[in-house]
Amino acid sequence: MFKVNNTQNGVKAFLGGFKAEDVNVKVQECKDGNCSCNCDPQMMEKIENIEVSSEENGASITITGDVKAEELEPMMKECLL
């Protein structure tokens, strides 16, 4: 399961069946600009913070910044799934 929702100050995503450690590695690659997917540098500039946490059935990602779920969901699907 992959679910992305807008929050008051960014976006929250849930990735069912994923380990937080694995997701964190991919997120760090995007933060460093070393990701193998189609990360948009302009989009990354809008992001203030990315937190990955472990959930019972997967991992959640909280993204703080001037971003919307509609913009990030396609990029996240390509990069993380």
C-alpha positions in Angstrom: 0.0 0.0 0.0 1.2 3.5 -0.9 -0.7 6.5 0.5 0.2 10.2 0.2 -1.7 12.9 2.0 -1.3 16.7 2.3 -0.7 18.0 5.8 -0.8 21.6 7.2 2.9 22.1 6.5 3.8 19.5 3.9 3.1 15.9 3.0 2.8 12.6 4.9 3.2 9.2 3.1 2.8 5.6 4.2 4.5 2.8 2.4 3.1 -0.6 3.4 5.5 -3.5 3.6 8.6 -1.4 3.6 11.3 -1.1 6.3 12.1 2.4 7.5 15.9 1.6 7.1 15.5 0.8 3.4 13.3 3.9 2.7 15.7 6.1 4.7 18.6 5.0 2.4 16.7 6.0 -0.7 15.6 9.3 0.9 19.2 10.1 1.8 20.3 9.5 -1.8 17.7 12.0 -3.0 18.7 14.6 -0.3 22.4 14.2 -1.5 21.4 14.4 -5.2 22.7 10.9 -5.8 19.4 9.2 -6.5 19.0 6.9 -9.4 15.5 8.1 -10.1 14.1 11.3 -11.6 14.4 13.6 -8.6 13.5 17.1 -9.5 16.2 19.5 -8.0 13.6 22.3 -7.9 11.2 20.2 -5.9 14.0 19.1 -3.5 14.7 22.9 -2.9 11.1 23.3 -1.6 11.6 20.6 1.0 12.8 21.7 4.4 12.9 18.3 6.2 12.2 14.6 5.5 11.6 12.2 8.4 11.3 8.5 8.0 9.7 6.5 10.8 8.9 2.8 11.3 5.3 1.8 11.5 3.7 -1.5 12.4 3.0 -2.5 8.8 5.6 -0.4 6.9 7.2 3.0 7.0 5.9 6.5 7.0 7.6 9.6 5.5 6.8 13.1 6.8 8.0 15.8 4.4 7.9 19.4 5.6 8.0 22.3 3.1 6.1 24.0 0.3 5.0 20.8 -1.4 1.8 19.0 -2.2 0.9 15.4 -2.4 -0.2 15.7 -6.0 3.3 16.9 -7.0 5.3 14.4 -4.9 3.3 11.2 -5.3 4.5 10.4 -8.9 8.1 11.2 -8.0 7.9 9.2 -4.8 6.4 6.2 -6.6 9.2 6.2 -9.1 12.0 6.7 -6.5 10.8 4.5 -3.7 8.7 1.6 -5.1 
